[in-house]
Amino acid sequence: MTPSDEQPDQPTSDSKISYAALEEQDILVQAFRDFVNAELLKPGSNPISEVVAEFSRRVTFLTKHFGADHLTDDLASQIPRLNDAKMAELALDAADSDKGRDRLGRYLKLQPYPHYVPDPSNRDLVIRIEENGDRVSGHFVNENFVAVNDEQ
């Protein structure tokens, strides 16, 4: 079977999917062109490899926090205006949302045991959650967890 005889990954009859994919690529290509042109026109501009790496970092940030399906002309036009402070502001705004709290919860559950969560009954304590589900209240002394006797 020659490469031209192989079936495409996606059906060609589904114009909605292919149109959306082309539109997304078009937005990224135009954003890339605009970003590179603007960066290379600056006095003392960085080498092209650094400009491409910076564009990639910014796009990765945007798609991580907003999803590739939300990459619109408006969002793509923000890429040149993004700096580290603006990215930090957007990340904090995204974290302080239901979606951000869900993402944090999923991330924390993937971390190795033990897990630590705030103790809702005493703000000076934390609860250590072991892999078997055991929960122990305590606090940290010199970076070591010390269990607190609940009967005190």
Secondary structure, 3 states (H helix, E strand, C coil): CCHHHCCCCCCCCCHHHHHHHHHHHHHHHHHHHHHHHHHHHCCCCCCHHHHHHHHHHHHHHHHHHHCHHHCCHHHHHHHHHCCHHHHHHHHHHHHCCHHHHHHHHHHHHHCCCCEEEECCCCCCCEEEECCCCCEEEEEEECCEEEECCCCC
